[in-house]
Amino acid sequence: MSTITIGPVTATNLMPLDSLSILPGVKYNLNLSIIPNDTYLTYQGQSAARINGLIWMRHNLGANYNLDPDQNPSLSGLHGNYYQWGRKAVAATATTAPGPINPWNTQSPGDNAWNSGTETAPVKTANDPCPSGYRIPTEREMAMLDDGVTNLNIGNWSESSSNYSAARVFKSNRNANVRLTFPIAGNRALDNGALAKRGLEGYYWSSQILNNRVRHIKIVQNRNATIEDSSFDRDWAFPLRCIAER
């Protein structure tokens, strides 16, 4: 066997123990040294970070990719675009005026708009706005990220349309030098696209549906990130953080 899988991580091209002799009735101890491999890398032309076996873009979709994604405090160029669930079109940008948007799309797409596969075997669709080699994460993948990190806050956490400073830093538990920073960009309302909660709450879509509600990650200041469906339906617009296709 030339591969080994531990949790979500599979190592390949291992050197087999061809010359190992095992005698019946003799007790042997096998000691394995597992070296953590959370790291920064360039993947499919994008600045990325591998945490808990998964590769994530370091920037929000539509952000200025030339900016340091982990700078403290955050700033408007790192917030990226807002997307309604299941749609490829940009609903708003970080600098769109905070008031209602006219027209605002209220024609909700189908359950498989962003994932024509399953939770464990996702398949990117034509509606997915992520760049080549990336797609929108599943709920399971969001949970795996949260399981592999320590949560830290930066910036000023208070609601204001001009407050771009707040962000949640997910710091790798395996390698403290590796982190992903999620700006607290708030949302655009389901009925008219007006901005709410910027600087106070963060929302990021997953590709999954549960009981006709979309699962998403919610970030507030005084607790770890949570995955929920709450009252959010598909006409809200949130930022996106893309994950590498497998």
Order of alpha helices (4+ residues) and beta strands (2+ residues): beta-beta-beta-beta-beta-beta-beta-alpha-beta-beta-beta-beta-beta-beta-beta-beta-beta-beta
